[in-house]
Structure formats: C-alpha cells, structure tokens
C-alpha cells in the first residue's frame, strides 16, 4: 500500500473563518497525524512500511494505522494502487 497527500482544495474561506494549510473540514490534526503528515510530500508517494519504520520508535503500529485511517477519512491523504 502506498500513501500520498491528497491534492489541496482551493476553497475560499468565508468571512470569520480561519485559514488552514491543510485541506479538510476544519477538524484539528492530532499529534500523531501531524507526525505522519510531516513525513509525506505532496508530489511523492510513500509506502506504508516506510512510515511505520520511521515512526515506530514513538508510536505503536496501531496508533500509526489509526492516524492514517483518520487522515484518509478526512481527505488529507489517499491510498494509491500498488
């Protein structure tokens, strides 16, 4: 399984809303999700095993998979074939 950052949506903020660098519905990013997003680049896919390898010292594999699931559900990353 390979993961990539989802393309950024160019929605304009309505008056009174704060802007965000991350696409999505305004849900705050958890510390675990932030660590995963820091490893990903918009123009480069990463294999899930690489992500687990790099983060396993500070997070359990369960926490990594749960954070990846939430990021995918929020549209911040997407799973690629292959």
Buried (B, 14 or more C-beta within 10 A) or exposed (E): EBBBBBEEEEEEEEEEEEEEEBBBEEEEBBEBBEBBBEEBEEEEBBEBEEBBEBBEEEBEEEBBBBBBEBBBEBBBBBEEEE
